[in-house]
Amino acid sequence: MPAGSTYSTIATTTLGSNQANYTFTSIPSTYTDLILVVAGQVSSNVSLAFQVNGDTGTNYSCTEIFGDGSTASSFRSSNNAQVTVASIGAQINSGSQWVSTLHFQNYSNTTTNKTILGRTSAAATGVNAIVGLYRSTSAISSIKFMGFNNASGFTTGTTFTLYGIAAA
């Protein structure tokens, strides 16, 4: 992360046991953008996703591109109940190391929908990039990070860190 006062750590958690998901709650609205970094392992093959503000409606869209050094693919979906962070070829394999970085732009603005940019890299599968859209003008006050096609979830030692950007 850059030096200085641009990034402030809002919260960080290291899992002490396996969990199906992790939620940041009571996110302050005092920053312009948020950065979420998740690193660890999963207990079974899983696609990663997130939801905001407890919204399970079909208010999310996502475009994803993926590459593994020999193949490339893309995927577009809309009217989903979550934003996909890693799926298609970049589904995270059981036991593999991975890291996801998500940038929530203008998260506290109450006049625009929310755009999310993300990258995930997994040792065993490749790398992907996403652009997600949360079709709501509500400020983001909570983020739930999860495996959406498998409830086994994240292994002990997985870290979740949320940063606020003071001035984007």
Backbone as CSV, one residue per row, in Angstrom:
resi,resn,N_x,N_y,N_z,CA_x,CA_y,CA_z,C_x,C_y,C_z
1,MET,0.833,-1.174,0.000,0.000,0.000,0.000,0.883,1.246,0.000
2,PRO,0.383,2.350,-0.559,1.181,3.570,-0.599,1.478,4.105,0.794
3,ALA,2.614,4.771,0.884,2.988,5.382,2.151,2.140,6.616,2.405
4,GLY,2.154,7.088,3.610,1.428,8.299,3.940,0.049,8.006,4.481
5,SER,-0.807,9.016,4.400,-2.110,8.889,5.036,-3.238,8.612,4.049
6,THR,-2.930,8.182,2.824,-3.978,7.924,1.844,-4.837,6.730,2.234
7,TYR,-4.214,5.631,2.641,-4.940,4.430,3.056,-5.002,4.372,4.574
8,SER,-6.191,4.105,5.090,-6.351,3.885,6.529,-6.968,2.510,6.725
9,THR,-6.414,1.728,7.633,-6.991,0.424,7.930,-8.261,0.626,8.748
10,ILE,-9.374,0.146,8.190,-10.650,0.222,8.898,-10.805,-0.982,9.812
11,ALA,-10.502,-2.174,9.278,-10.622,-3.406,10.071,-9.811,-4.505,9.410
12,THR,-9.308,-5.413,10.219,-8.621,-6.595,9.702,-8.951,-7.781,10.599
13,THR,-9.113,-8.944,9.955,-9.458,-10.163,10.685,-8.694,-11.325,10.084
14,THR,-8.169,-12.184,10.958,-7.592,-13.457,10.542,-8.463,-14.553,11.146
15,LEU,-8.982,-15.420,10.300,-9.899,-16.451,10.782,-9.202,-17.436,11.705
16,GLY,-9.831,-17.701,12.850,-9.325,-18.679,13.804,-9.897,-20.067,13.566
17,SER,-10.883,-20.155,12.681,-11.485,-21.435,12.305,-12.098,-21.266,10.913
18,ASN,-12.440,-22.383,10.290,-13.085,-22.321,8.972,-14.419,-21.592,9.084
19,GLN,-14.705,-20.751,8.091,-15.974,-20.029,8.044,-16.487,-20.002,6.617
20,ALA,-17.805,-20.026,6.456,-18.417,-19.999,5.126,-18.315,-18.621,4.481
21,ASN,-18.259,-17.555,5.291,-18.170,-16.202,4.754,-17.649,-15.285,5.845
22,TYR,-17.388,-14.036,5.455,-17.003,-13.034,6.440,-17.660,-11.718,6.045
23,THR,-18.194,-10.982,7.040,-18.877,-9.727,6.773,-18.247,-8.589,7.567
24,PHE,-17.911,-7.512,6.860,-17.538,-6.256,7.508,-18.827,-5.472,7.711
25,THR,-19.090,-5.035,8.926,-20.304,-4.269,9.229,-19.922,-2.880,9.730
26,SER,-20.889,-2.006,9.789,-20.713,-0.645,10.315,-19.533,0.079,9.668
27,ILE,-19.438,-0.023,8.351,-18.361,0.655,7.623,-18.639,2.160,7.669
28,PRO,-17.682,2.951,8.149,-17.913,4.403,8.227,-17.996,5.021,6.827
29,SER,-18.702,6.126,6.709,-18.870,6.776,5.409,-17.908,7.953,5.235
30,THR,-16.786,7.923,5.939,-15.858,9.056,5.972,-14.753,8.997,4.923
31,TYR,-14.766,8.003,4.058,-13.746,7.867,3.021,-14.395,8.020,1.648
32,THR,-13.561,8.196,0.618,-14.113,8.274,-0.735,-14.272,6.891,-1.348
33,ASP,-13.301,6.013,-1.113,-13.297,4.664,-1.689,-12.897,3.661,-0.614
34,LEU,-13.171,2.387,-0.911,-12.738,1.281,-0.047,-11.886,0.318,-0.846
35,ILE,-10.924,-0.297,-0.175,-10.130,-1.384,-0.743,-10.287,-2.577,0.202
36,LEU,-10.705,-3.712,-0.348,-10.826,-4.952,0.424,-9.796,-5.932,-0.109
37,VAL,-8.954,-6.440,0.781,-7.943,-7.441,0.407,-8.225,-8.706,1.211
38,VAL,-8.406,-9.812,0.501,-8.657,-11.105,1.129,-7.598,-12.074,0.618
39,ALA,-6.947,-12.781,1.536,-5.904,-13.729,1.144,-6.024,-14.981,1.985
40,GLY,-5.872,-16.141,1.355,-5.921,-17.373,2.120,-6.140,-18.590,1.273
41,GLN,-6.924,-19.503,1.821,-7.251,-20.764,1.173,-8.728,-21.042,1.365
42,VAL,-9.245,-21.957,0.532,-10.616,-22.435,0.694,-10.567,-23.930,0.964
43,SER,-11.611,-24.439,1.595,-11.621,-25.844,1.997,-12.149,-26.769,0.908
44,SER,-12.705,-26.216,-0.166,-13.119,-27.010,-1.324,-13.200,-26.075,-2.523
45,ASN,-13.290,-26.629,-3.732,-13.375,-25.789,-4.918,-14.533,-24.812,-4.772
46,VAL,-14.292,-23.541,-5.089,-15.307,-22.520,-4.834,-15.145,-21.348,-5.794
47,SER,-16.247,-20.707,-6.128,-16.248,-19.421,-6.803,-16.466,-18.363,-5.736
48,LEU,-15.744,-17.259,-5.839,-15.811,-16.212,-4.832,-16.776,-15.117,-5.258
49,ALA,-17.420,-14.483,-4.291,-18.374,-13.418,-4.579,-18.520,-12.522,-3.355
50,PHE,-19.238,-11.402,-3.546,-19.585,-10.554,-2.416,-20.971,-9.959,-2.620
51,GLN,-21.553,-9.551,-1.514,-22.809,-8.799,-1.471,-22.589,-7.601,-0.561
52,VAL,-23.368,-6.548,-0.760,-23.252,-5.378,0.103,-24.594,-5.078,0.770
53,ASN,-24.504,-4.484,1.949,-25.671,-4.024,2.704,-26.724,-5.105,2.933
54,GLY,-26.314,-6.366,2.935,-27.262,-7.452,3.144,-28.238,-7.624,1.995
55,ASP,-27.957,-7.010,0.854,-28.856,-7.040,-0.301,-28.683,-8.344,-1.072
56,THR,-29.704,-9.192,-1.038,-29.670,-10.463,-1.763,-30.553,-10.420,-3.010
57,GLY,-31.017,-9.212,-3.366,-31.825,-9.046,-4.575,-30.961,-9.119,-5.829
58,THR,-31.598,-9.021,-6.974,-30.883,-9.141,-8.255,-30.401,-7.771,-8.720
59,ASN,-29.594,-7.127,-7.883,-29.114,-5.764,-8.134,-27.645,-5.691,-8.522
60,TYR,-27.063,-6.821,-8.923,-25.636,-6.872,-9.207,-25.385,-7.322,-10.648
61,SER,-24.336,-6.753,-11.238,-23.873,-7.176,-12.563,-22.361,-7.334,-12.510
62,CYS,-21.816,-8.110,-13.435,-20.381,-8.364,-13.415,-19.871,-8.717,-14.808
63,THR,-18.692,-8.200,-15.137,-17.944,-8.626,-16.312,-16.606,-9.129,-15.806
64,GLU,-16.209,-10.300,-16.252,-14.991,-10.944,-15.759,-14.138,-11.404,-16.935
65,ILE,-12.825,-11.202,-16.835,-11.889,-11.783,-17.797,-10.914,-12.644,-17.018
66,PHE,-10.414,-13.694,-17.657,-9.583,-14.689,-16.980,-8.473,-15.169,-17.914
67,GLY,-7.318,-15.471,-17.334,-6.232,-16.075,-18.087,-5.379,-16.941,-17.194
68,ASP,-4.828,-18.006,-17.777,-3.963,-18.894,-16.997,-2.605,-19.123,-17.664
69,GLY,-2.263,-18.304,-18.641,-0.995,-18.448,-19.339,-1.122,-19.178,-20.657
70,SER,-2.191,-19.946,-20.831,-2.383,-20.643,-22.101,-3.766,-20.414,-22.695
71,THR,-4.747,-20.090,-21.876,-6.089,-19.802,-22.376,-6.613,-18.526,-21.740
72,ALA,-7.562,-17.920,-22.409,-8.223,-16.729,-21.889,-9.711,-16.868,-22.150
73,SER,-10.514,-16.292,-21.284,-11.962,-16.330,-21.472,-12.580,-15.123,-20.791
74,SER,-13.846,-14.911,-21.056,-14.554,-13.809,-20.423,-15.982,-14.238,-20.123
75,PHE,-16.616,-13.466,-19.273,-17.949,-13.811,-18.817,-18.677,-12.526,-18.456
76,ARG,-19.934,-12.438,-18.779,-20.755,-11.286,-18.427,-22.068,-11.779,-17.855
77,SER,-22.478,-11.221,-16.735,-23.769,-11.600,-16.166,-24.423,-10.378,-15.545
78,SER,-25.733,-10.403,-15.474,-26.460,-9.299,-14.861,-27.658,-9.842,-14.097
79,ASN,-28.249,-8.977,-13.296,-29.398,-9.337,-12.459,-29.093,-10.518,-11.546
80,ASN,-27.927,-10.456,-10.907,-27.491,-11.505,-9.985,-27.737,-11.101,-8.541
81,ALA,-27.607,-12.067,-7.650,-27.744,-11.817,-6.210,-26.401,-11.546,-5.548
82,GLN,-25.325,-11.409,-6.336,-23.990,-11.106,-5.836,-23.112,-10.695,-7.012
83,VAL,-21.936,-10.118,-6.705,-20.924,-9.872,-7.727,-19.915,-11.000,-7.637
84,THR,-19.678,-11.658,-8.754,-18.700,-12.731,-8.818,-17.300,-12.134,-8.826
85,VAL,-16.438,-12.631,-7.971,-15.058,-12.164,-7.875,-14.131,-13.108,-8.629
86,ALA,-14.381,-14.403,-8.552,-13.574,-15.398,-9.264,-14.448,-16.593,-9.570
87,SER,-14.652,-16.844,-10.843,-15.395,-18.041,-11.253,-14.789,-18.526,-12.555
88,ILE,-15.577,-18.753,-13.575,-15.152,-19.351,-14.842,-13.870,-20.144,-14.637
89,GLY,-12.799,-19.849,-15.357,-11.562,-20.610,-15.209,-10.842,-20.358,-13.914
90,ALA,-11.171,-19.253,-13.246,-10.444,-18.880,-12.029,-11.148,-19.332,-10.763
91,GLN,-12.016,-20.332,-10.863,-12.594,-20.883,-9.643,-11.438,-21.327,-8.758
92,ILE,-11.517,-21.046,-7.488,-10.411,-21.343,-6.582,-10.465,-22.815,-6.186
93,ASN,-9.348,-23.515,-6.399,-9.273,-24.932,-6.076,-8.979,-25.139,-4.595
94,SER,-9.512,-26.204,-4.057,-9.310,-26.549,-2.653,-7.828,-26.550,-2.293
95,GLY,-7.481,-25.829,-1.235,-6.122,-25.810,-0.720,-5.169,-24.873,-1.425
96,SER,-5.573,-24.244,-2.544,-4.646,-23.364,-3.254,-4.598,-21.986,-2.589
97,GLN,-3.428,-21.363,-2.650,-3.254,-20.012,-2.145,-3.849,-19.023,-3.142
98,TRP,-4.504,-17.973,-2.663,-5.090,-16.964,-3.543,-5.183,-15.643,-2.810
99,VAL,-5.340,-14.577,-3.582,-5.560,-13.248,-3.026,-6.522,-12.499,-3.946
100,SER,-7.472,-11.799,-3.342,-8.417,-10.942,-4.060,-8.281,-9.518,-3.540
101,THR,-8.267,-8.558,-4.452,-8.254,-7.148,-4.102,-9.425,-6.480,-4.804
102,LEU,-10.299,-5.846,-4.035,-11.492,-5.195,-4.575,-11.468,-3.712,-4.234
103,HIS,-11.790,-2.884,-5.218,-11.814,-1.434,-5.055,-13.257,-0.962,-5.232
104,PHE,-13.869,-0.515,-4.161,-15.243,-0.008,-4.162,-15.178,1.507,-4.352
105,GLN,-15.553,1.971,-5.537,-15.434,3.392,-5.858,-16.663,4.165,-5.388
106,ASN,-16.413,5.356,-4.829,-17.504,6.242,-4.378,-18.535,5.506,-3.521
107,TYR,-18.080,4.648,-2.640,-18.967,3.773,-1.870,-19.953,4.531,-0.979
108,SER,-19.604,5.743,-0.561,-20.479,6.476,0.352,-21.350,7.514,-0.361
109,ASN,-21.183,7.656,-1.664,-21.989,8.587,-2.453,-23.427,8.067,-2.528
110,THR,-24.391,8.901,-2.277,-25.790,8.459,-2.286,-26.554,8.932,-3.520
111,THR,-25.833,9.317,-4.573,-26.501,9.722,-5.814,-26.106,8.864,-7.009
112,THR,-25.193,7.914,-6.810,-24.747,7.083,-7.935,-24.758,5.609,-7.558
113,ASN,-24.892,4.746,-8.575,-24.689,3.313,-8.375,-23.219,3.075,-8.073
114,LYS,-22.886,1.918,-7.525,-21.530,1.645,-7.075,-20.781,0.740,-8.059
115,THR,-19.583,1.178,-8.456,-18.710,0.412,-9.343,-17.611,-0.226,-8.504
116,ILE,-17.320,-1.491,-8.811,-16.298,-2.233,-8.080,-15.329,-2.826,-9.085
117,LEU,-14.037,-2.600,-8.888,-12.990,-3.192,-9.716,-12.259,-4.215,-8.870
118,GLY,-11.914,-5.358,-9.447,-11.252,-6.383,-8.659,-10.300,-7.238,-9.455
119,ARG,-9.367,-7.841,-8.721,-8.438,-8.817,-9.296,-8.283,-9.951,-8.303
120,THR,-8.208,-11.156,-8.843,-7.947,-12.334,-8.023,-6.860,-13.139,-8.696
121,SER,-5.925,-13.598,-7.903,-4.853,-14.447,-8.399,-4.807,-15.695,-7.532
122,ALA,-4.825,-16.853,-8.194,-4.773,-18.128,-7.478,-3.607,-18.940,-8.013
123,ALA,-2.808,-19.469,-7.110,-1.596,-20.194,-7.487,-1.868,-21.330,-8.463
124,ALA,-2.967,-22.035,-8.290,-3.216,-23.235,-9.091,-4.070,-22.982,-10.335
125,THR,-4.694,-21.795,-10.447,-5.653,-21.632,-11.538,-5.412,-20.460,-12.466
126,GLY,-4.858,-19.360,-12.029,-4.634,-18.227,-12.907,-5.033,-16.920,-12.258
127,VAL,-5.299,-15.949,-13.112,-5.642,-14.609,-12.634,-6.875,-14.113,-13.380
128,ASN,-7.676,-13.310,-12.697,-8.827,-12.718,-13.359,-8.995,-11.274,-12.910
129,ALA,-9.769,-10.537,-13.692,-10.123,-9.162,-13.356,-11.624,-9.018,-13.552
130,ILE,-12.240,-8.215,-12.703,-13.685,-8.005,-12.802,-13.998,-6.518,-12.728
131,VAL,-15.110,-6.178,-13.315,-15.757,-4.906,-13.023,-17.182,-5.268,-12.625
132,GLY,-17.574,-4.832,-11.444,-18.893,-5.142,-10.934,-19.706,-3.874,-10.766
133,LEU,-21.000,-4.032,-10.747,-21.896,-2.908,-10.525,-22.946,-3.313,-9.505
134,TYR,-23.100,-2.482,-8.493,-24.183,-2.624,-7.532,-25.181,-1.517,-7.864
135,ARG,-26.332,-1.917,-8.360,-27.321,-0.951,-8.831,-28.165,-0.437,-7.669
136,SER,-27.538,0.421,-6.875,-28.207,1.071,-5.758,-27.466,2.367,-5.458
137,THR,-28.201,3.392,-5.063,-27.562,4.649,-4.666,-27.302,4.698,-3.157
138,SER,-27.632,3.646,-2.447,-27.364,3.600,-1.003,-25.861,3.539,-0.752
139,ALA,-25.415,4.235,0.275,-24.015,4.123,0.682,-23.757,2.695,1.159
140,ILE,-22.568,2.180,0.893,-22.218,0.828,1.330,-21.801,0.888,2.798
141,SER,-22.509,0.133,3.638,-22.196,0.108,5.066,-21.774,-1.279,5.550
142,SER,-21.930,-2.307,4.684,-21.439,-3.640,5.030,-21.082,-4.387,3.744
143,ILE,-20.096,-5.282,3.854,-19.652,-6.102,2.728,-19.518,-7.535,3.221
144,LYS,-20.203,-8.447,2.550,-20.116,-9.880,2.865,-19.326,-10.556,1.750
145,PHE,-18.194,-11.169,2.098,-17.347,-11.890,1.146,-17.613,-13.374,1.354
146,MET,-17.854,-14.112,0.250,-18.316,-15.494,0.405,-17.932,-16.349,-0.793
147,GLY,-18.043,-17.657,-0.601,-18.019,-18.597,-1.702,-19.466,-18.877,-2.053
148,PHE,-19.888,-18.542,-3.281,-21.326,-18.617,-3.548,-21.792,-19.944,-4.103
149,ASN,-20.905,-20.824,-4.503,-21.370,-22.123,-5.005,-20.999,-23.268,-4.078
150,ASN,-20.515,-22.939,-2.891,-20.120,-23.973,-1.953,-20.076,-23.366,-0.556
151,ALA,-20.732,-23.961,0.393,-20.812,-23.401,1.738,-19.615,-23.736,2.612
152,SER,-18.656,-24.527,2.103,-17.512,-24.925,2.936,-16.687,-23.740,3.382
153,GLY,-16.449,-22.812,2.486,-15.862,-21.551,2.863,-14.367,-21.491,3.011
154,PHE,-13.950,-20.561,3.864,-12.567,-20.144,3.989,-11.888,-20.850,5.157
155,THR,-10.626,-21.201,4.968,-9.902,-21.966,5.988,-9.305,-21.050,7.055
156,THR,-8.953,-21.665,8.172,-8.262,-20.984,9.257,-7.042,-20.269,8.691
157,GLY,-6.823,-19.044,9.115,-5.675,-18.264,8.668,-5.971,-17.311,7.516
158,THR,-7.136,-17.439,6.871,-7.513,-16.499,5.819,-7.644,-15.113,6.430
159,THR,-7.100,-14.096,5.760,-7.157,-12.731,6.280,-8.072,-11.856,5.429
160,PHE,-8.799,-10.990,6.097,-9.701,-10.018,5.487,-9.285,-8.649,6.005
161,THR,-8.898,-7.734,5.130,-8.507,-6.394,5.549,-9.257,-5.375,4.712
162,LEU,-9.881,-4.411,5.369,-10.622,-3.346,4.704,-9.907,-2.022,4.962
163,TYR,-9.607,-1.321,3.865,-8.941,-0.019,3.938,-9.903,1.047,3.430
164,GLY,-9.786,2.250,3.984,-10.490,3.414,3.468,-9.481,4.313,2.770
165,ILE,-9.887,4.897,1.659,-9.032,5.858,0.956,-9.543,7.237,1.317
166,ALA,-8.663,8.020,1.935,-9.056,9.332,2.421,-9.282,10.317,1.293
167,ALA,-8.518,10.211,0.239,-8.658,11.121,-0.898,-8.262,10.372,-2.153
168,ALA,-9.252,10.076,-2.978,-8.964,9.315,-4.201,-8.510,10.230,-5.314
